């Protein structure tokens, strides 16, 4: 029936967002002397101060990032 078809039509804003996000994450991974997984799985359970600060900053940062993504990239 030939009903299965792959489609690669992605808006240009999504390509730009993925490129910019990858650059920011790559730069941050080189600048920060730690790993986010270590902070969440290793530092928070032992109540390390820098891990608690990371977790407190992660929550609003993820919320703001999701709102920006929904507004400017997805276009809801």
C-alpha positions as a printed NumPy array, in Angstrom:
array([[ 0.   ,  0.   ,  0.   ],
       [ 3.098,  2.232,  0.354],
       [ 1.696,  4.087,  3.328],
       [ 4.974,  4.164,  5.281],
       [ 7.076,  7.17 ,  4.364],
       [ 9.862,  8.991,  6.189],
       [ 9.628, 12.745,  6.171],
       [12.556, 15.093,  6.813],
       [10.683, 18.379,  6.7  ],
       [11.931, 20.177,  9.781],
       [11.495, 23.932, 10.285],
       [14.641, 26.021, 10.   ],
       [14.111, 27.356, 13.528],
       [14.527, 23.824, 14.844],
       [17.839, 23.37 , 13.024],
       [19.087, 26.705, 14.387],
       [17.928, 25.822, 17.894],
       [19.664, 22.436, 17.8  ],
       [22.905, 24.001, 16.548],
       [22.869, 26.777, 19.14 ],
       [21.963, 24.395, 21.952],
       [24.724, 21.98 , 20.963],
       [27.284, 24.773, 20.934],
       [26.203, 26.024, 24.352],
       [26.236, 22.533, 25.869],
       [29.62 , 21.787, 24.313],
       [31.141, 24.996, 25.652],
       [29.653, 24.438, 29.095],
       [30.99 , 20.872, 29.196],
       [34.51 , 22.19 , 28.593],
       [34.289, 25.075, 31.077],
       [32.737, 23.34 , 34.089],
       [34.958, 21.006, 36.117],
       [32.218, 18.541, 36.964],
       [29.483, 16.368, 35.592],
       [25.781, 16.975, 36.036],
       [25.187, 13.256, 36.602],
       [27.76 , 13.245, 39.4  ],
       [26.063, 16.225, 41.033],
       [22.624, 14.619, 40.899],
       [23.566, 11.035, 41.782],
       [26.664, 11.539, 43.886],
       [26.549, 15.   , 45.421],
       [22.899, 15.541, 46.309],
       [22.557, 12.313, 48.36 ],
       [25.518, 13.339, 50.54 ],
       [24.248, 16.934, 50.714],
       [27.295, 18.519, 49.073],
       [26.746, 22.276, 48.92 ],
       [27.798, 22.725, 45.279],
       [25.501, 19.86 , 44.232],
       [22.552, 21.358, 46.08 ],
       [23.175, 24.721, 44.4  ],
       [23.362, 22.919, 41.047],
       [20.06 , 21.141, 41.669],
       [18.369, 24.38 , 42.763],
       [19.567, 26.09 , 39.572],
       [18.693, 23.126, 37.366],
       [14.986, 23.196, 38.125],
       [14.2  , 26.809, 37.143],
       [16.673, 26.608, 34.251],
       [14.919, 23.572, 32.795],
       [11.521, 25.232, 33.257],
       [12.625, 28.473, 31.556],
       [14.303, 26.523, 28.766],
       [11.18 , 24.481, 28.089],
       [ 9.036, 27.634, 27.975],
       [11.446, 29.29 , 25.496],
       [11.545, 26.139, 23.391],
       [ 7.762, 25.927, 23.269],
       [ 7.341, 29.611, 22.446],
       [10.086, 30.263, 19.889],
       [10.998, 26.915, 18.341],
       [ 7.858, 24.806, 18.375],
       [ 5.601, 27.846, 17.983],
       [ 2.658, 26.967, 20.197]])
